[in-house]
Amino acid sequence: MRRTASFSFPPTTKYGTRNTDFMPELPEVETVCRSLRPHLVGRTIRRVRVLEPRLRLPVDEKGLKALAGKRIDAITRIAKYIVFDLSGDTVWIFHLGMSGKLICVAPSTARKKHDHIIVHLDDGAELRYHDPRRFGLSLVTKRQALRELPQLHRIGLDPFDSALNSDYLFRFTRSSERRIRDLLLDQQIIAGLGNIYANEILALAGIKPTTRAHRLTRKQVQVLAQLIPNLLGDAIRWCGTSFSDYRDADDKSGEFQNHLRVYDRDGERCRVCPSVIKRVAIGNRSAFYCPTCQK
């Protein structure tokens, strides 16, 4: 039986422009981690084959071959990165990019054109990394060097870190001229928060996404600090947001798209009031808001 942990969004939005809105965000990455664990934790890697090394960064083929004999001790998440904790103080990191999938299948399952990395496991199953657009990332390093990687060494607090409180967030908002939506997307402040959920958090907080961050009151920032982990926790419980063919390891799609208040709902009626959801471009990304509920 095919067991899939994947996230794939379409390359364009309904506005016809390619952007990064449809990258997996923290709830989707966390869902993938949770769905992979029952199938992979405790398994030993027998062999790794690289069929296509040209991802966002060239795949370290020698490093992956050296993973033979390593046991998968845990699968964790840092921001939007999936981290395989392996025996021998080794970690293997994935970022799914815009179309990456981690698929655990029987070896008899027909391979697809864009299966780039094949991991043979001791129970006979195969873990395959599939990525048509090749914007994903595969890195191998030692555990003690993990935070020294360029992708992680300046990363901000995890949204579920208790240190991400109103005092922490207020230090950044009080002196920033940026739009609050853009400040929330700064990975050096909050790691893993993306455009979908930033829009939804602001909708719940009643704050317009174009509001300058320094104009927020301490009370508004306190509300934001409380909503960030709460909303992301809700999204994880609904297994993330699916706009295309995202599935977890039990072949279930996410359901949080059924609960979105504003994101990608421009022209539709607000779920709270009679107003119509509006869209505004901030930089190269779209923001969505209710003109009545958000000020």
C-alpha positions as CSV (number, residue, x, y, z in Angstrom):
1,M,0.0,0.0,0.0
2,R,1.3,3.5,-0.9
3,R,2.1,5.6,2.1
4,T,2.6,9.3,1.3
5,A,3.8,12.2,3.3
6,S,3.9,15.1,0.8
7,F,3.2,18.7,0.1
8,S,2.7,20.0,-3.4
9,F,1.1,23.3,-4.4
10,P,0.4,24.6,-7.9
11,P,3.1,26.8,-9.4
12,T,0.8,29.8,-10.0
13,T,-1.9,31.6,-8.1
14,K,-5.2,32.5,-9.6
15,Y,-3.7,35.9,-10.4
16,G,-1.3,34.1,-12.8
17,T,1.9,35.1,-11.1
18,R,4.4,32.7,-9.7
19,N,5.2,33.4,-6.0
20,T,6.1,31.6,-2.8
21,D,2.7,31.7,-1.1
22,F,2.1,28.1,-1.9
23,M,5.2,26.7,-0.1
24,P,4.5,24.4,2.9
25,E,4.3,26.3,6.1
26,L,4.9,25.1,9.7
27,P,1.6,23.2,10.1
28,E,2.1,21.3,6.8
29,V,5.7,20.4,7.7
30,E,4.8,19.4,11.2
31,T,2.0,17.1,9.7
32,V,4.5,15.5,7.4
33,C,6.9,14.9,10.3
34,R,4.2,13.3,12.4
35,S,3.0,11.1,9.5
36,L,6.5,9.9,8.7
37,R,7.4,8.9,12.2
38,P,5.4,5.6,12.5
39,H,6.9,4.4,9.2
40,L,10.5,5.4,9.6
41,V,11.6,5.9,13.3
42,G,13.7,2.9,14.3
43,R,14.4,1.8,10.7
44,T,17.9,1.5,9.5
45,I,19.1,2.9,6.2
46,R,20.6,0.2,4.0
47,R,21.5,2.3,1.0
48,V,20.9,5.8,-0.5
49,R,20.8,6.4,-4.3
50,V,20.8,9.8,-5.9
51,L,19.1,9.8,-9.3
52,E,19.1,13.6,-9.7
53,P,21.5,15.8,-7.7
54,R,20.4,19.1,-9.0
55,L,18.1,20.5,-6.3
56,R,18.1,24.0,-4.9
57,L,21.7,23.2,-3.8
58,P,23.6,20.3,-5.4
59,V,22.9,17.1,-3.4
60,D,25.9,15.8,-1.4
61,E,26.0,12.4,-3.1
62,K,29.0,11.2,-1.1
63,G,27.5,12.3,2.2
64,L,24.2,10.5,1.4
65,K,26.0,7.3,0.5
66,A,27.7,7.5,3.9
67,L,24.3,7.2,5.6
68,A,24.2,3.5,4.9
69,G,23.9,1.7,8.3
70,K,22.5,4.7,10.1
71,R,19.4,4.2,12.2
72,I,16.6,6.8,12.1
73,D,16.2,7.7,15.8
74,A,13.8,10.6,15.5
75,I,12.1,12.9,13.0
76,T,11.8,16.5,14.2
77,R,11.1,20.0,12.7
78,I,13.0,23.3,12.8
79,A,10.9,26.0,11.3
80,K,10.0,24.7,7.9
81,Y,12.8,22.1,7.8
82,I,12.3,18.4,8.4
83,V,15.2,16.9,10.4
84,F,16.0,13.2,10.5
85,D,18.1,12.5,13.6
86,L,20.3,9.6,12.8
87,S,22.6,7.4,14.8
88,G,26.2,8.5,15.1
89,D,25.5,12.2,15.7
90,T,24.3,12.7,12.1
91,V,21.3,14.7,11.0
92,W,19.7,14.8,7.5
93,I,17.7,17.9,6.7
94,F,15.0,18.3,4.1
95,H,13.1,21.4,2.9
96,L,10.3,20.5,0.5
97,G,10.4,23.7,-1.6
98,M,7.3,24.1,-3.6
99,S,6.7,20.6,-4.9
100,G,8.8,18.3,-2.8
101,K,7.4,15.0,-1.4
102,L,8.7,12.4,1.0
103,I,7.1,9.1,0.0
104,C,7.4,5.8,1.8
105,V,6.5,3.0,-0.6
106,A,7.0,-0.7,-1.2
107,P,10.0,-1.4,-3.5
108,S,7.7,-2.8,-6.1
109,T,6.0,0.6,-6.5
110,A,6.7,2.0,-10.0
111,R,9.2,4.9,-9.8
112,K,8.2,8.3,-11.2
113,K,10.1,10.7,-13.3
114,H,10.9,13.1,-10.5
115,D,11.9,10.6,-7.8
116,H,15.4,12.1,-7.2
117,I,16.6,10.4,-4.0
118,I,15.9,6.7,-3.1
119,V,16.5,5.4,0.4
120,H,16.4,1.7,0.9
121,L,15.3,0.7,4.4
122,D,15.9,-2.4,6.5
123,D,12.3,-3.5,6.4
124,G,12.3,-3.5,2.6
125,A,10.4,-0.3,2.1
126,E,11.8,2.7,0.2
127,L,11.7,6.4,1.2
128,R,11.7,8.5,-2.0
129,Y,12.2,12.2,-2.4
130,H,10.0,13.4,-5.3
131,D,10.3,17.0,-6.5
132,P,9.3,18.0,-10.0
133,R,10.4,21.6,-9.6
134,R,13.7,20.7,-7.8
135,F,13.4,23.6,-5.4
136,G,13.8,21.4,-2.4
137,L,16.8,21.0,-0.2
138,S,18.8,18.0,1.2
139,L,21.6,18.6,3.6
140,V,23.7,16.2,5.8
141,T,25.6,17.5,8.8
142,K,26.7,16.7,12.4
143,R,24.2,17.4,15.1
144,Q,26.5,19.9,16.8
145,A,26.9,21.9,13.6
146,L,23.2,22.0,12.8
147,R,22.6,25.6,13.9
148,E,25.7,26.7,12.0
149,L,24.1,26.0,8.7
150,P,23.5,29.2,6.7
151,Q,19.8,28.2,6.5
152,L,19.4,28.0,10.3
153,H,22.1,30.0,12.1
154,R,20.0,33.2,12.2
155,I,16.6,31.7,12.5
156,G,14.1,33.2,15.0
157,L,12.0,31.6,17.7
158,D,9.7,28.7,17.0
159,P,6.0,29.8,17.3
160,F,5.5,27.3,20.1
161,D,8.5,28.5,22.1
162,S,7.3,30.0,25.4
163,A,9.8,32.8,24.9
164,L,7.7,34.1,22.0
165,N,5.6,36.3,24.1
166,S,4.2,39.9,23.9
167,D,7.4,41.4,25.3
168,Y,9.5,39.6,22.6
169,L,7.3,40.6,19.8
170,F,6.8,44.2,21.0
171,R,10.6,44.7,20.9
172,F,10.4,44.2,17.1
173,T,7.1,46.0,16.3
174,R,7.7,49.2,18.3
175,S,10.6,50.4,16.1
176,S,9.6,48.9,12.7
177,E,8.2,50.8,9.8
178,R,7.3,47.5,8.0
179,R,3.8,46.3,7.4
180,I,2.8,44.0,10.2
181,R,2.2,41.1,7.7
182,D,5.8,41.4,6.5
183,L,7.2,41.5,10.1
184,L,5.3,38.3,10.9
185,L,6.9,36.7,7.9
186,D,10.5,37.6,9.0
187,Q,12.1,34.2,9.7
188,Q,14.7,35.8,11.9
189,I,11.9,36.8,14.3
190,I,9.4,33.9,14.0
191,A,10.6,30.7,12.4
192,G,8.2,28.8,10.2
193,L,5.3,31.3,10.0
194,G,4.2,31.8,6.3
195,N,1.8,34.0,4.4
196,I,-1.3,31.8,4.7
197,Y,-1.2,31.7,8.5
198,A,0.1,35.3,8.9
199,N,-3.1,36.5,7.1
200,E,-5.3,34.3,9.3
201,I,-3.7,35.4,12.5
202,L,-4.2,39.0,11.6
203,A,-7.8,38.3,10.7
204,L,-8.4,36.8,14.1
205,A,-6.7,39.7,15.7
206,G,-8.7,42.3,13.8
207,I,-5.6,44.0,12.4
208,K,-5.3,45.0,8.8
209,P,-2.2,43.4,7.2
210,T,-0.9,46.8,5.8
211,T,-0.8,48.4,9.2
212,R,2.7,49.7,10.1
213,A,4.1,47.5,12.9
214,H,5.1,50.5,15.1
215,R,1.5,51.7,15.2
216,L,0.3,48.6,17.1
217,T,-0.5,48.9,20.7
218,R,1.0,46.6,23.3
219,K,-2.4,45.1,23.8
220,Q,-2.6,44.3,20.0
221,V,0.8,42.7,20.1
222,Q,-0.2,40.7,23.2
223,V,-3.2,39.4,21.2
224,L,-0.9,38.5,18.3
225,A,1.5,36.6,20.5
226,Q,-1.3,34.6,21.9
227,L,-2.9,33.8,18.6
228,I,0.2,32.7,16.8
229,P,0.6,29.3,18.6
230,N,-3.1,28.9,19.0
231,L,-3.9,29.2,15.3
232,L,-1.0,27.1,14.2
233,G,-2.0,24.5,16.7
234,D,-5.5,24.4,15.2
235,A,-4.0,24.1,11.7
236,I,-1.9,21.1,12.8
237,R,-5.0,19.4,14.3
238,W,-6.6,19.8,10.9
239,C,-3.4,18.4,9.2
240,G,-2.6,21.6,7.5
241,T,-4.0,23.4,4.4
242,S,-4.4,21.6,1.1
243,F,-4.8,23.6,-2.1
244,S,-3.7,20.8,-4.4
245,D,-2.4,17.2,-3.8
246,Y,-1.0,17.4,-0.3
247,R,-1.4,14.1,1.6
248,D,-0.1,12.7,4.9
249,A,1.2,9.2,5.4
250,D,-2.3,7.9,5.8
251,D,-3.2,9.4,2.4
252,K,-5.4,12.1,4.0
253,S,-5.5,15.6,2.8
254,G,-5.4,18.6,5.1
255,E,-8.6,20.2,6.0
256,F,-7.7,23.7,7.3
257,Q,-8.6,25.2,4.0
258,N,-12.2,24.7,5.0
259,H,-11.6,27.0,8.0
260,L,-9.7,29.9,6.4
261,R,-11.3,33.2,7.2
262,V,-9.6,35.4,4.7
263,Y,-6.7,33.8,2.8
264,D,-7.4,33.4,-0.9
265,R,-11.1,34.3,-0.3
266,D,-11.1,37.8,-2.0
267,G,-14.5,38.6,-3.4
268,E,-16.2,36.2,-1.0
269,R,-18.3,37.2,2.0
270,C,-16.6,37.5,5.4
271,R,-17.4,34.7,7.7
272,V,-18.2,37.2,10.5
273,C,-19.8,40.2,8.9
274,P,-21.6,41.0,5.5
275,S,-18.4,42.6,4.1
276,V,-16.5,41.2,1.2
277,I,-12.9,40.0,1.6
278,K,-10.3,42.2,-0.2
279,R,-6.9,41.4,-1.6
280,V,-3.9,43.7,-1.5
281,A,-0.4,43.2,-2.9
282,I,2.4,43.8,-0.3
283,G,5.7,43.4,-2.1
284,N,5.4,40.2,-4.3
285,R,2.8,38.5,-2.1
286,S,-0.9,38.9,-1.7
287,A,-2.5,39.8,1.6
288,F,-6.2,39.2,2.4
289,Y,-8.4,41.0,4.9
290,C,-12.0,42.1,5.8
291,P,-12.3,45.8,5.5
292,T,-14.8,45.9,8.4
293,C,-13.4,43.4,10.9
294,Q,-9.7,44.5,10.4
295,K,-8.6,48.0,11.1
